[in-house]
Amino acid sequence: MTSENSATKGFSNLALKSNGTYELGVNIEGWTDRAKATKEEYRRQCEANEVFFVKEAPRFNLSDYIENIEDTCTFNITGLNAAVIVNLLRCVIEEYRTDENSGPFLFKFAEDKKFRLELLPTAGQPGNGLIRVVGKLKYYNYPEMNDVLHKAGVTNKGLGDMLLKLNIQGIRSALFNDISPINELHFMLLFEIARKLVQGPNGKPVSTNPAVDNVPTGLVISRMIELLRQNEVDFANVLSFEGQYNSFIEVNPVLKKKKIVLLNGCYHDHVVMAAHSSSEKVKTFLDEAKQNYVIKTLEGYLHELTEFFGSM
């Protein structure tokens, strides 16, 4: 018996889509070749990220979000969900990235609370910029934010739950005259998505190194959030310099992709397998051979983005 026959001998009740690929449910596929599956998963995730945050995103009229008509650099984002904020950030970047005299831009989410964005575009990364809290001088990077969260006593589950809540319910703050580090990290992550989406009037990337920006950042963040919520990873693994899943600070496209694929694998082994354990089809498929791997269709990844970021 060949390895292919051995890996599929128990699949008589599954619908074969193509050689080695089975339909396991709505927007769910099973692949008998894990290496091919992880490559296809990454490709679909990149496509879904662009469709959700660019192709299907409405072009905003920035004046609709301006706090005061006399101050065109301050935008009110109070209560907006994450999908809308990412789109607003993308529109601001694309509108002003070539204007050296523009900004800095302020994003207000409470009566006395704002984030400050300074655009610093380069040829290779036209969406570059710096984020900090208004009233503070410090610009944090992800490893530094990791240290801040640890010192504040933030737990993995607490961070994941709060990031999801902020994504769906909008940025608000109950703290008087202060901003939680989780609020700050949340806005950094939304900007991380937006800065990778910069396109020219022709709808094509303007970066001289498009591979750096062609990453599924939204799905990286959604999976990071879910793994934190289930306490399957420590946030140091996704934020620190040594973090094996920290693709945010990786500038090498090959290494960045490798870390994202590793995160996908962690998500598959801890979230996908548990979530679908009640599905007889998925359980049968995964129990048959260790190399079997479950991925979503394009629609499945789009649904995941809506679930974690809201709709526009």
N, C-alpha and C positions, 0 to 999 in steps of 0.2 A: 504493500500500500504506500502510495506516495505521501509526502508530508502535506501536500495540498488536500489530498483525500482524507488524511488523518485529521486535519484541522477542521474539516467541514462535515465529517461523518454524522454529527449529531444535529445538523441543520435542516433536516427534511421538512420541518414545519415553518421555516423562514423563507421569506420572499427574496430570491436572488435578483439584485439590481444589475450587477455585472460580475465579471470574474473576481471572486474574493470579496465582494461587497454585498451586504444584506440589509434589507429594510427592516428595522426593529421597532418602528413606531413613527408617530408624527414628527417629522424633521430629525429623525435619529437614524444613523447608519452604523452598521458594524463592519469593520475591515479586518481581514485575516492577516494582513501584512502591516505590522505596526509602523515600520519605517515609512512606507508609502502613506499611511494614514496621517502621521504627524505632519508630513509635508503638505498634504491636501488640507489638513485642518488649518495650518498657518496661512495657506493661500486664501482659503475661504474667509478666514478672520480678517485679513487685510482688505479683501473686497467688501466685507460687511462693514468694516470701520469707515471706509470711504463712502459707501452708499448711505449709511446712517447719518454721518456727521457732515457730508458734503453734498452728494448728489440729491438726496431727498430732503435736505435742510433748506428752509426758506431763506432768501436773502433779506436780512433785516434792514430796516430803515433805522439807522443809529439814533436819529433824533427822537424816536419813540422811547428810548431808554435814558435820554439825557435828563439829569437831575434838575438843571436850570438852563433855560435858553441862553443865558449869558455865560454859561460855563459848559462848553461843548466837550470837555475832557472828563467830566464826572458822570458816571452811569449808575442808575439805581437798579440793583439786582436783588433787592429784598424779596424773599419768597419764591424766586425763580428756581425751577428745577435745573438739574445739571446739564441736560441736553440743550436747554435754552442758553445757559451761561456759556457753554462751550461754543455754541454758534455765534453768540455775541462777541466773544473773545476773538474768534476766527475772523469775523467781519471787521473788527477794530484793527487787527494785525494787517489784513489785506488792504484796508483803506489807507492806513497811515505808515506802513513799513518803509516807504520810500521818501517820506517827508521828515527830514532831519530836524525840523523845528516843531514837530508835533509832540504832544505829551508833556509830562507824564500823565497817565490816565488813572483815574480813581474809580473804584467800584464800591459803592455804598451798599451795605446790607443791614445796617441798623442806624439809629439816629446819630450815634457818635462813633461809628465804626466803618472803616474803609480799608480796602487793599489798594496798593499802589503798583502800577505796572509801568516799567520803563522798557521800551522796545530797543533791542540791540541787534538788529538783523545783520547777518553775514551772507556771503554768496552761497555757502554750503548749507547754512541753517537760517533761512530768511525769517523764521518765526521766533528767533531767539529773543529773550527778554528776562528781566528780573522782577520778582514779586516780593513785596514786603508789606508789613502792616503799617499804616499811616500812624506816625507818632513814635515809631521805632526806627533805629538806624540799621539794624541787622537784616541782611538778606541771607536766608537759610538755604542750604542745599539739602538734599535728601538725607545724607548721613548725619548732618547736624540736626535735622528735624527728628531723626531716630533717637538721638541722645536726649533731646528736649522731651520727647514723649516718655522715654524711660524714666527720666528724672521726675516727671509729673505723675508717675505711677499708673499710666494708661495700660490697660490690658489688651491683649490681642482681640478678644471678642468685643470688648467695649469700643475699640477703635473701628472694627469692621461694622458693628451695628450703627455707630454714629455716622460713619461715612455714607452708608446706605441711606440713612434717614435724611442727611443733608442733601444727598443726590435727589431724592424723590420729593421731600417736603420743602426744600429750598433752604438757603443760608439764612439763619436767624441766630441771635445770640441772647441768652438770658444774663450774661455777665455784664455788670455795670463797669463801663470805662475800661474794659479789658477784652482781649480776644483769646479764645482757647487755642492751644497749639493744633488741636484737631481741625478747627476752622481754617487755620492757616495752611495746614497740609492739604486739606480738601481743595482749597482754591489753587494751590500749586499743582495738584493732580489734574484739575480741569484745564489749567493753562498748558500742562504737558500734552494733553490731547490736542488742543487748539493749535499749538505752535507747530505741530507736525502736519497740518492740513493746508498750508499755504499754497494757493494756486494763482496763476495769472488770469487775465481776462479770457484767455482761450481755454480755460478749464484744465490746464496742465500744470504740473509742479514747476516752480521757478528755481528750485534748488539746483546747484551745480552738482550735487551728489544726492539724487533722489532716493537712493537706497536707504539713506539714513532716516528719511522721513516716512518711508513706505513701511510702516509698522502698525499692528493692530492695537494701538495704545488703549483705546476704550475697553477692549476685551481683556487686556492685561490687567487693567484696574478692576473690572468687574470680577475677575477670577481671584485677584488679590483680596478683594473685599469678602467674597464668600469663604475663602480659605481662612481668613482671620475670624470671621463670624463662627466658623465651626472649630476654631482653635487648632487648625491643622498646620499652621505655620506661625512662626514668631515674626512680628513686623520687622525685626532686624534683618530677616532673610530677604525682604523686599526693599529695604531702605538703606541699610548700612553699606559701607564700602566693600565689606567682605560678603555681603548678601548674595547667595547663589542665584537668587531670582531677581536681583536688582538690575533690570534692563534700562532704567531711567538714566543712569549715569554712564552707561556704556556707549562710547562713540564709534566703536568698530561695528559695522553692520553685521558681520558674520557672528561675532560674539554676542551682540544684542539679540539676534535671532535665536542663538543657542540658548540663551537664558529664558527667552519667552517660551521656547519649546519645552524646556525643563519645567517651567511653571505650568504649562498645559498638562504635562505628564503628572505632576503633583495633583492638579485639579481632577484629572481623570481617575487616578488611583484612590483619592480620598472623597471626592464629591460625586462624580459620575457613577461610580460603582455602587455607592451607598444610595444615591437617589433613585437608581433604577433597579434596586435589589428586589422590589416587589413586582417588576415586570418579568414575566416568565420568559419572554423572548430574549430580553437583554441578559437575564441571568443565565439562560442556556448558552448564549453566545460567549459570554465572558468566562463561564466555567469550563468551556470546551478546551481552550488553550491559552497559555499565559500571554502569547504575543497578540491575541485579539484585542482590538482597540475600538472604542465607540466615539464617533464624532457627530457633529450636527450638520444639517444642510445649511445653505446660505440663509434661508428663512429662519432657521433655528438660532443662528448667531445674531441676526437682526432682532429677534424676539428677546434674546438675552440682553442686548444693549438697551432695548426699551424697558425691560424689567429693572435694570440697574440705574438708568439715567433718566427715565421718563420720556415723554414724547414732546415734540415741538409743535 
